[in-house]
C-alpha cells in the first residue's frame, strides 16, 4: 500500500478494527495521504482533506488545519522548528484544549438560549462525539477528549476534589482499553499537563493575583501555561534536550489567537462542502490567527537565551524533576508556615515563621536554584571561557554530518559556515560555545540531509547562501532551495572558478564542480573550495569521491592547503594521491561516534599520515577548534574523550 507521486516515508500506519490508516509526509504541497475503509471514516477524511485543500490555496493559512484537526501537512520545517523551540507545537495537535473549546463554546451558546444543565451536558457530549468523529478515533484524540472532560469538570482548578478522582479514572480507563498507551509520549504529556493544571493553577493564580494586581481573566492564561509547562518539562527533556525559557511567554502571547483559529477552522471544515465561499472566508480569517501564532513563534524563538542548555535523557529529566520538587516544597513550606502564623492576625501585622521552617525553606530553595543554575549558567559560562578566542576554524561535532566554521580572527563577526549537519541542537550548541551570532556566508556543499538537515535552526542568522549545483540523480526539484527561499535567504549557485570574499577580507575560490556537465549525483556535485581563514588556507572537499578527486587533481593546479576537511567523513572512496598533493598539516574529519559505516577507514587515515597530515576526528575530540599559524597549529577539543581540553601543538616545523 503506498502513495503515488509522493516521496518520503510513512509517518504512521496502523489498523484498528476495520480501519486502516496510512499517513505519509511528502515534500512541497503533498500532504498526508489517507487510505481508509468504511463510509463514516471516508466522510470524515473528506472533510479534513477539504479544509487542507482550502488552506493550501490561501497564503498564511498553513496552520489552520493543524489548529482545527491536528493536520500539520502544510507546516514547513522552518515554522515547525520555531514552534518547537517556543513550545507551541501543542497548538497544532489535537489536544484537550481543542475539545474543551468545542464543548465550552457550545455550552455557552446553549446556556444563552435558556437551556438547563442537563440539556447543556447532552449538547456538549454530542459535540464532543462529533468532533472525535471528524478528527478520527485515534488514541491521541481519545486522550484529548478524556482529558478535556477532566479539565472542564475541574473548572480549571476550582473543583479538585472532583477532578483528581476523575483524572485517575480516565487514566485507568484509557490504559485498560489500550495498555500500550503507557509507552506513548503523548499519553504521558497529556496526563502530566492535565494534572499540573489541576494541582498548580489555583496556587499560581493566588500568587499572581497578589503580585500582579490584575483581573483574574488576565492571570488565568499565565497560570495555566506555567502549570502545564512545569508539569511537562521533565518529559519534554526526554524528547528534546534543553529548556524552552520562552515557553510560558510564547503560550501567553499566542493563547488569544488559538481559540479563534481553532473555532473558525472548525466552522470552515463544516461549511466548505455546503457553502464553499463562506468556508473559504472562514479559512482566511482563521489564517490571521495562525499567522499570529507563527509570528509569536518566530519572535520568541529568536530572543536571546530562548532555550537554556540542559542535559537530555533520563538523567536530565530526573534532575529537572528534582529541581521542581525542591522549589515546590520550598514554596509550599514557606506559604503554609506564613499563612498559618498569620491566621487570625490583622492585615499588616508582622508574622514570623519557626527557625526550622526557615532553614528547610532556605535549604530547599538553595538546592533547587543551585541545581538549576549549574547546567544553564555555570557550565555554559565555564565552557565558553575555556574556548580559545583566536580560533580560525572549528569543526562542530554534529555526529555523522558536516558543519565547519571559518573566520579571520581579526574580523570575528564575519563567519563562514560550510554545511549544517542534521542535528539542530548540536549545531546550535556549537555556535553558542564559539560565540557565533551571525553567519555571513552559508555554504551547503551538496543536497544530502547530513549536510543541510539543521538549516532551519540557523536560517534566521544567515545573510547569504552558496549552494551546490543540481545533479542528475536529484533532478530540478530541490527541497534545499525551497527551504532557503522560504527563509528569504539570497542564494547563489556555486560554479567552478567563481571567487568572492566573506565580508570584507576572507577570500574564497570554487574549484569544483566544473560546470561543464551536470554531475551524476549529489556527492559528485559537492562544492570544492578553498578559503583563507586568518593565517590558514583551508580546503573543503564536501563528499567527493575518488572519481571527482581525480578530476580535481588534473584540473585544479595548485591544491596546497594548511588544513583540509577530509571528504565524506573519511570513507574509503578517496583518491590516494590527493593527500600528498595537498600536503596539509591537519585533516579535519567530521564523523559520528561508533557510526555504522566504519568511518573513517584505516586506509584513509594511513594515506593522510603518510602525507604528513595529522587526522583530527570529531568522534574523538568533539568540536575541534584550530588556531595559531601554519607550522604552529594549536588544536583544542571539547569532548571528554579527548586527552585534554587545553591547547595542544599538533605540528611544529
DOKOLNU-408229 format. One record per residue (C-alpha): residue number from 0; z, y, x; residue in one letter. Coordinates in steps of 0.02 Angstrom, whole numbers, plus 50000, padded with zeros to 5 digits. Layout:
NUM	Z	Y	X	A
...
//
This chain:
0	50000	50000	50000	X
1	49952	50166	50076	X
2	49885	50341	50051	X
3	49704	50378	50081	X
4	49656	50534	50175	X
5	49829	50561	50248	X
6	49904	50534	50418	X
7	50087	50511	50453	X
8	50219	50380	50425	X
9	50310	50344	50263	X
10	50470	50440	50234	X
11	50540	50309	50117	X
12	50484	50154	50025	X
13	50593	50057	49905	X
14	50590	49951	49748	X
15	50715	49970	49609	X
16	50692	49854	49461	X
17	50513	49877	49402	X
18	50482	50036	49501	X
19	50407	50053	49674	X
20	50401	50221	49758	X
21	50320	50267	49924	X
22	50330	50444	49993	X
23	50225	50497	50142	X
24	50245	50654	50245	X
25	50072	50721	50287	X
26	50014	50874	50384	X
27	49942	51027	50301	X
28	49936	51033	50112	X
29	49952	50846	50087	X
30	50120	50814	50007	X
31	50216	50658	49958	X
32	50104	50526	49882	X
33	50195	50428	49750	X
34	50143	50261	49678	X
35	50248	50206	49530	X
36	50245	50081	49390	X
37	50297	50124	49214	X
38	50242	50258	49091	X
39	50405	50356	49099	X
40	50402	50365	49288	X
41	50220	50414	49286	X
42	50255	50556	49166	X
43	50397	50622	49274	X
44	50291	50607	49430	X
45	50154	50706	49342	X
46	50273	50848	49305	X
47	50331	50854	49487	X
48	50152	50846	49552	X
49	50100	50987	49436	X
50	50239	51100	49500	X
51	50195	51060	49680	X
52	50011	51097	49650	X
53	50052	51263	49566	X
54	50170	51315	49706	X
55	50039	51271	49837	X
56	49921	51398	49758	X
57	50048	51541	49765	X
58	50092	51622	49930	X
59	50279	51620	49961	X
60	50316	51486	49829	X
61	50329	51341	49950	X
62	50516	51322	49919	X
63	50503	51315	49729	X
64	50476	51126	49711	X
65	50622	51098	49829	X
66	50736	51215	49731	X
67	50689	51135	49565	X
68	50671	50949	49600	X
69	50703	50924	49787	X
70	50518	50909	49836	X
71	50502	50983	50012	X
72	50322	50931	50047	X
73	50264	51113	50058	X
74	50403	51169	50177	X
75	50335	51186	50354	X
76	50430	51130	50509	X
77	50471	51307	50564	X
78	50556	51350	50398	X
79	50641	51181	50394	X
80	50715	51211	50568	X
81	50777	51384	50519	X
82	50858	51317	50361	X
83	50941	51176	50457	X
84	51011	51300	50584	X
85	51077	51408	50442	X
86	51148	51260	50343	X
87	51036	51297	50193	X
88	50941	51133	50178	X
89	51052	51077	50034	X
90	50967	51210	49926	X
91	50803	51116	49931	X
92	50881	50946	49900	X
93	50937	50882	49731	X
94	51124	50911	49733	X
95	51269	50938	49616	X
96	51225	51123	49613	X
97	51058	51086	49528	X
98	51140	50975	49397	X
99	51282	51099	49371	X
100	51157	51241	49346	X
101	51061	51144	49214	X
102	51214	51090	49116	X
103	51314	51251	49130	X
104	51168	51364	49082	X
105	51129	51260	48927	X
106	51313	51252	48884	X
107	51322	51442	48891	X
108	51169	51460	48778	X
109	51237	51335	48651	X
110	51407	51419	48654	X
111	51325	51587	48619	X
112	51243	51508	48468	X
113	51415	51466	48400	X
114	51416	51279	48432	X
115	51582	51189	48455	X
116	51646	51098	48606	X
117	51582	50927	48555	X
118	51407	50993	48523	X
119	51408	51082	48691	X
120	51459	50923	48781	X
121	51324	50823	48691	X
122	51189	50952	48734	X
123	51245	50961	48916	X
124	51246	50771	48932	X
125	51071	50763	48858	X
126	51009	50899	48976	X
127	51082	50805	49125	X
128	50994	50644	49075	X
129	50828	50736	49053	X
130	50847	50817	49223	X
131	50883	50649	49306	X
132	50731	50577	49218	X
133	50618	50716	49283	X
134	50680	50711	49461	X
135	50686	50521	49469	X
136	50831	50396	49461	X
137	50857	50389	49649	X
138	51030	50359	49723	X
139	51038	50539	49785	X
140	51003	50605	49610	X
141	51133	50491	49533	X
142	51261	50550	49660	X
143	51217	50730	49622	X
144	51234	50703	49435	X
145	51404	50619	49451	X
146	51470	50748	49575	X
147	51406	50890	49465	X
148	51502	50818	49319	X
149	51659	50817	49427	X
150	51631	50997	49480	X
151	51606	51053	49300	X
152	51761	50961	49247	X
153	51865	51044	49380	X
154	51811	51221	49337	X
155	51785	51249	49524	X
156	51963	51205	49567	X
157	52056	51255	49410	X
158	52096	51078	49348	X
159	52128	50972	49500	X
160	52244	50856	49403	X
161	52093	50800	49302	X
162	51954	50823	49430	X
163	52027	50724	49576	X
164	52051	50563	49475	X
165	51877	50592	49403	X
166	51807	50606	49579	X
167	51893	50444	49629	X
168	51822	50356	49476	X
169	51648	50424	49514	X
170	51657	50358	49693	X
171	51713	50187	49634	X
172	51577	50179	49501	X
173	51439	50227	49623	X
174	51496	50102	49753	X
175	51515	49961	49627	X
176	51337	49993	49570	X
177	51269	50003	49748	X
178	51392	49965	49891	X
179	51259	50008	50021	X
180	51277	50192	49974	X
181	51436	50195	50077	X
182	51325	50192	50232	X
183	51212	50333	50174	X
184	51247	50507	50247	X
185	51204	50590	50082	X
186	51342	50494	49993	X
187	51473	50546	50120	X
188	51416	50727	50117	X
189	51418	50732	49925	X
190	51594	50662	49918	X
191	51657	50775	50058	X
192	51582	50933	49983	X
193	51650	50895	49809	X
194	51822	50851	49875	X
195	51826	51006	49984	X
196	51783	51118	49838	X
197	51915	51039	49727	X
198	52054	51044	49856	X
199	52022	51203	49954	X
200	51939	51328	49838	X
201	52097	51379	49743	X
202	52191	51415	49906	X
203	52040	51503	49983	X
204	52020	51608	49826	X
205	52201	51664	49826	X
206	52197	51706	50011	X
207	52034	51803	49999	X
208	52098	51895	49846	X
209	52248	51954	49945	X
210	52146	52006	50096	X
211	51985	52075	50021	X
212	52046	52153	49858	X
213	51882	52120	49770	X
214	51844	52040	49599	X
215	51855	51851	49580	X
216	51670	51835	49541	X
217	51631	51904	49714	X
218	51761	51797	49802	X
219	51718	51629	49722	X
220	51548	51603	49808	X
221	51628	51637	49978	X
222	51771	51516	49943	X
223	51653	51380	49880	X
224	51536	51398	50030	X
225	51681	51397	50154	X
226	51765	51247	50074	X
227	51605	51144	50068	X
228	51559	51193	50246	X
229	51728	51144	50316	X
230	51732	50979	50223	X
231	51558	50930	50280	X
232	51566	50998	50458	X
233	51631	50839	50545	X
234	51498	50735	50457	X
235	51360	50858	50498	X
236	51406	50844	50683	X
237	51356	50661	50672	X
238	51183	50713	50612	X
239	51153	50867	50719	X
240	51264	50921	50865	X
241	51330	51098	50862	X
242	51423	51206	50737	X
243	51323	51320	50620	X
244	51429	51476	50639	X
245	51320	51571	50516	X
246	51328	51435	50383	X
247	51453	51521	50269	X
248	51368	51691	50287	X
249	51196	51617	50253	X
250	51256	51523	50100	X
251	51343	51676	50027	X
252	51189	51785	50052	X
253	51070	51654	49984	X
254	51182	51600	49840	X
255	51122	51730	49712	X
256	50940	51678	49734	X
257	50968	51490	49717	X
258	51005	51484	49529	X
259	50858	51598	49489	X
260	50739	51496	49596	X
261	50804	51330	49527	X
262	50806	51387	49345	X
263	50635	51469	49347	X
264	50565	51320	49443	X
265	50626	51201	49309	X
266	50554	51312	49172	X
267	50389	51313	49266	X
268	50395	51124	49284	X
269	50410	51103	49095	X
270	50290	51241	49040	X
271	50147	51209	49162	X
272	50072	51065	49061	X
273	50092	51162	48897	X
274	50057	51343	48948	X
275	49983	51349	49124	X
276	49982	51539	49135	X
277	50165	51552	49086	X
278	50208	51412	49207	X
279	50115	51497	49349	X
280	50205	51660	49312	X
281	50374	51572	49316	X
282	50324	51488	49480	X
283	50281	51656	49555	X
284	50448	51730	49502	X
285	50538	51579	49571	X
286	50442	51606	49733	X
287	50527	51775	49752	X
288	50695	51688	49752	X
289	50625	51561	49876	X
290	50568	51700	49991	X
291	50743	51774	49985	X
292	50815	51608	50044	X
293	50682	51589	50180	X
294	50716	51766	50240	X
295	50903	51732	50242	X
296	50875	51576	50347	X
297	50760	51669	50467	X
298	50880	51815	50493	X
299	51043	51718	50505	X
300	50974	51580	50617	X
301	50910	51714	50738	X
302	51080	51800	50751	X
303	51168	51791	50919	X
304	51281	51638	50931	X
305	51215	51574	50764	X
306	51253	51398	50820	X
307	51401	51356	50930	X
308	51395	51211	51053	X
309	51494	51059	51003	X
310	51488	50877	51060	X
311	51394	50760	50946	X
312	51428	50583	50888	X
313	51593	50512	50832	X
314	51695	50595	50972	X
315	51633	50766	50916	X
316	51662	50726	50732	X
317	51839	50663	50761	X
318	51878	50811	50873	X
319	51819	50935	50742	X
320	51914	50844	50605	X
321	52071	50855	50713	X
322	52047	51042	50734	X
323	52028	51067	50546	X
324	52181	50961	50509	X
325	52287	51056	50636	X
326	52234	51226	50571	X
327	52252	51170	50390	X
328	52428	51105	50420	X
329	52475	51265	50510	X
330	52412	51370	50365	X
331	52497	51259	50234	X
332	52662	51260	50329	X
333	52659	51448	50353	X
334	52610	51484	50172	X
335	52734	51362	50094	X
336	52881	51420	50201	X
337	52847	51604	50172	X
338	52816	51584	49986	X
339	52973	51477	49969	X
340	53080	51603	50062	X
341	53005	51745	49961	X
342	53038	51661	49793	X
343	53147	51772	49685	X
344	53137	51921	49803	X
345	53067	52091	49750	X
346	52897	52148	49816	X
347	52902	52217	49991	X
348	53067	52137	50039	X
349	53074	52057	50210	X
350	53060	51869	50220	X
351	53089	51755	50366	X
352	53043	51576	50396	X
353	53151	51450	50488	X
354	53132	51433	50676	X
355	53070	51255	50660	X
356	52934	51310	50537	X
357	52881	51449	50655	X
358	52874	51329	50804	X
359	52772	51199	50709	X
360	52656	51332	50640	X
361	52625	51411	50810	X
362	52606	51241	50894	X
363	52478	51177	50769	X
364	52383	51341	50767	X
365	52379	51349	50957	X
366	52321	51169	50970	X
367	52185	51196	50840	X
368	52120	51360	50909	X
369	52130	51299	51089	X
370	52033	51141	51049	X
371	51904	51242	50953	X
372	51878	51366	51095	X
373	51857	51228	51226	X
374	51682	51165	51182	X
375	51623	51328	51100	X
376	51679	51459	51227	X
377	51763	51391	51383	X
378	51640	51252	51427	X
379	51480	51356	51398	X
380	51553	51503	51494	X
381	51602	51392	51639	X
382	51432	51308	51639	X
383	51338	51474	51638	X
384	51448	51541	51777	X
385	51408	51391	51887	X
386	51220	51408	51862	X
387	51129	51487	52011	X
388	51073	51660	51959	X
389	50925	51665	52078	X
390	50830	51515	52009	X
391	50641	51517	52012	X
392	50601	51352	51924	X
393	50701	51248	51800	X
394	50653	51076	51735	X
395	50751	51064	51572	X
396	50824	50894	51530	X
397	50742	50861	51361	X
398	50734	50673	51375	X
399	50564	50589	51379	X
400	50466	50752	51372	X
401	50422	50907	51470	X
402	50497	51082	51467	X
403	50489	51182	51629	X
404	50540	51364	51654	X
405	50472	51475	51792	X
406	50504	51656	51839	X
407	50513	51780	51982	X
408	50700	51808	52015	X
409	50659	51992	52045	X
410	50597	52003	51864	X
411	50719	51891	51769	X
412	50662	51947	51597	X
413	50482	51886	51622	X
414	50489	51697	51594	X
415	50355	51563	51582	X
416	50392	51404	51483	X
417	50275	51256	51505	X
418	50296	51138	51356	X
419	50447	51123	51242	X
420	50488	50938	51237	X
421	50535	50857	51071	X
422	50724	50886	51070	X
423	50762	51058	50999	X
424	50948	51051	51036	X
425	50919	51003	51218	X
426	50790	51140	51241	X
427	50899	51274	51161	X
428	51046	51217	51266	X
429	50941	51234	51424	X
430	50884	51409	51376	X
431	51062	51459	51338	X
432	51128	51389	51502	X
433	50997	51480	51606	X
434	51007	51640	51502	X
435	50830	51643	51437	X
436	50818	51753	51282	X
437	50630	51789	51279	X
438	50480	51687	51332	X
439	50341	51799	51395	X
440	50212	51660	51400	X
441	50222	51486	51325	X
442	50101	51357	51392	X
443	50075	51196	51292	X
444	49992	51078	51414	X
445	49921	50964	51278	X
446	49940	50910	51098	X
447	50071	50773	51110	X
448	50237	50781	51018	X
449	50342	50760	51175	X
450	50264	50921	51240	X
451	50269	51035	51086	X
452	50385	50947	50961	X
453	50525	51076	50983	X
454	50408	51226	50965	X
455	50487	51282	50801	X
456	50656	51302	50888	X
457	50590	51435	51008	X
458	50441	51511	50917	X
459	50541	51666	50871	X
460	50566	51702	51058	X
461	50384	51683	51113	X
462	50273	51834	51149	X
463	50110	51741	51184	X
464	50046	51562	51199	X
465	49916	51474	51306	X
466	49864	51301	51244	X
467	49752	51158	51296	X
468	49575	51145	51226	X
469	49531	51021	51090	X
470	49489	50841	51131	X
471	49377	50710	51052	X
472	49519	50596	51001	X
473	49618	50731	50910	X
474	49471	50821	50830	X
475	49468	51000	50771	X
476	49620	50988	50658	X
477	49767	51035	50769	X
478	49945	51046	50698	X
479	49993	51139	50858	X
480	49877	51285	50819	X
481	49932	51285	50637	X
482	50114	51297	50687	X
483	50080	51437	50811	X
484	49981	51528	50678	X
485	50121	51515	50550	X
486	50242	51585	50679	X
487	50125	51733	50711	X
488	50108	51698	50898	X
489	49947	51759	50983	X
490	49857	51610	51058	X
491	49731	51589	51200	X
492	49639	51427	51242	X
493	49654	51376	51425	X
494	49488	51364	51517	X
495	49459	51311	51697	X
496	49450	51461	51814	X
497	49548	51579	51699	X
498	49678	51690	51781	X
499	49818	51801	51722	X
500	49996	51857	51750	X
501	50161	51826	51664	X
502	50223	52001	51632	X
503	50191	52123	51772	X
504	50187	52015	51927	X
505	50188	51825	51909	X
506	50008	51765	51935	X
507	49939	51603	51865	X
508	49772	51512	51880	X
509	49697	51374	51772	X
510	49624	51229	51874	X
511	49577	51114	51731	X
512	49507	51053	51619	X
513	49340	51125	51673	X
514	49269	51164	51501	X
515	49100	51085	51539	X
516	49133	50947	51411	X
517	49261	50905	51278	X
518	49397	50794	51354	X
519	49410	50617	51286	X
520	49593	50627	51233	X
521	49746	50739	51237	X
522	49805	50683	51409	X
523	49634	50718	51483	X
524	49639	50891	51402	X
525	49804	50933	51490	X
526	49815	51108	51563	X
527	49824	51100	51753	X
528	49881	51265	51827	X
529	49966	51348	51974	X
530	50098	51483	51955	X
531	50176	51597	52084	X
532	50361	51594	52038	X
533	50450	51708	52160	X
534	50428	51635	52334	X
535	50359	51469	52269	X
536	50188	51408	52218	X
537	50210	51282	52077	X
538	50077	51157	52022	X
539	50086	51094	51842	X
540	49989	50933	51809	X
541	50027	50903	51624	X
542	49998	50721	51579	X
543	49838	50700	51677	X
544	49793	50525	51736	X
545	49704	50457	51888	X
546	49529	50499	51822	X
547	49572	50681	51786	X
548	49666	50699	51950	X
549	49520	50626	52049	X
550	49404	50753	51969	X
551	49529	50888	52012	X
552	49530	50833	52195	X
553	49340	50851	52200	X
554	49326	51019	52116	X
555	49486	51119	52141	X
556	49475	51160	52326	X
557	49646	51214	52392	X
558	49787	51125	52300	X
559	49933	51166	52414	X
560	50096	51198	52321	X
561	50280	51205	52362	X
562	50336	51122	52201	X
563	50236	51002	52092	X
564	50276	50950	51914	X
565	50232	50765	51927	X
566	50108	50710	51794	X
567	50153	50601	51645	X
568	50337	50577	51686	X
569	50295	50483	51846	X
570	50188	50348	51766	X
571	50080	50228	51865	X
572	49919	50318	51813	X
573	49909	50436	51964	X
574	49778	50472	52097	X
575	49855	50403	52259	X
576	49776	50540	52364	X
577	49846	50686	52263	X
578	50023	50699	52338	X
579	49956	50706	52515	X
580	49833	50842	52464	X
581	49966	50948	52379	X
582	50099	50922	52514	X
583	50237	50989	52402	X
584	50416	50993	52462	X
585	50485	50946	52291	X
586	50416	50842	52148	X
587	50496	50876	51979	X
588	50494	50726	51862	X
589	50544	50758	51682	X
590	50594	50588	51615	X
591	50715	50514	51489	X
592	50865	50412	51543	X
593	50834	50224	51527	X
594	50666	50255	51445	X
595	50568	50104	51383	X
596	50411	50148	51483	X
597	50487	50115	51654	X
598	50454	50295	51710	X
599	50450	50345	51848	X
600	50368	50195	51929	X
601	50413	50137	52103	X
602	50231	50159	52157	X
603	50229	50343	52108	X
604	50396	50375	52192	X
605	50335	50290	52352	X
606	50175	50394	52355	X
607	50274	50555	52337	X
608	50395	50509	52476	X
609	50256	50455	52593	X
610	50177	50627	52571	X
611	50342	50713	52616	X
612	50382	50760	52436	X
613	50560	50727	52378	X
614	50570	50675	52195	X
615	50697	50762	52082	X
616	50720	50674	51916	X
617	50799	50742	51756	X
618	50865	50569	51711	X
619	50971	50577	51868	X
620	51007	50763	51890	X
621	50998	50829	51712	X
622	50920	51002	51703	X
623	50860	51046	51878	X
624	50862	51224	51945	X
625	50766	51265	52104	X
626	50800	51422	52206	X
627	50784	51482	52386	X
628	50617	51491	52476	X
629	50487	51372	52549	X
630	50565	51267	52685	X
631	50740	51307	52621	X
632	50738	51239	52444	X
633	50902	51229	52350	X
634	50913	51107	52204	X
635	51052	51112	52076	X
636	51079	50983	51938	X
637	51181	50991	51779	X
638	51209	50806	51748	X
639	51374	50719	51789	X
640	51261	50581	51854	X
641	51212	50698	51995	X
642	51311	50681	52158	X
643	51365	50863	52146	X
644	51332	51018	52042	X
645	51336	51126	52197	X
646	51175	51183	52278	X
647	51102	51059	52400	X
648	50969	51087	52532	X
649	50826	50970	52490	X
650	50722	51005	52644	X
651	50736	51123	52791	X
652	50597	51140	52921	X
//
